[in-house]
Amino acid sequence: MIYHIEEAGDVRLRIYNLSGRLVKEVLNQSQSKGGYTINVDLTGLNSGNYIYRLETGNYSKAKKLVIK
């Protein structure tokens, strides 16, 4: 996954099932402003549809994730 943050701060990347239950916390740390690339380990998650949410400061983005 590739992402960019506009200002330094705490960054969280979490994966939820479609019921809204947290199933995996991928990232929870302070980061500097800039672009990042991370490999997300999906071990332990069943095939299906999920939502991932990236949060930092005043920014939040959620997108669909399909695991086959």
MIKOLNU-565312 format. One record per residue (C-alpha): y negated, z negated, x; residue in one letter. Coordinates in steps of 0.25 Angstrom, whole numbers, plus 5000, padded with zeros to 4 digits. Example, Ala and Ser with C-alpha at 12.3 -4.5 7.8 and 13.67 -1.06 7.14 Angstrom:
2
501849695049A500449715055S
This chain:
68
500050005000M498650035005I497449965000Y495949935004H495149815002I493649815002E493349675006E494149565014A494849465006G496149425000D497049534996V498249524986R499349624983L500249584972R501349654964I501649624949Y502649664939N502149734926L502249594920S501149544929G502049454937R501749454952L503049504959V502549514974K501349474982E501149584993V499849534999L498949414998N498049405010Q496649415015S496249555021Q495049625027S494349735021K495049875023G496249955020G497749905021Y499149955020T500249865016I501749895014N502249825001V503649765001D504149784987L505549714990T505949634978G505249714968L506049794958N505849934954S504749944943G503249944940N502349834946Y500849814948I500249784962Y498849724963R497949724975L496849614974E495749584984T494449514981G493849574969N494749694969Y496049714962S496949834960K498249844953A499249964953K500649994948K501749994957L503050064955V504350024963I505450114962K
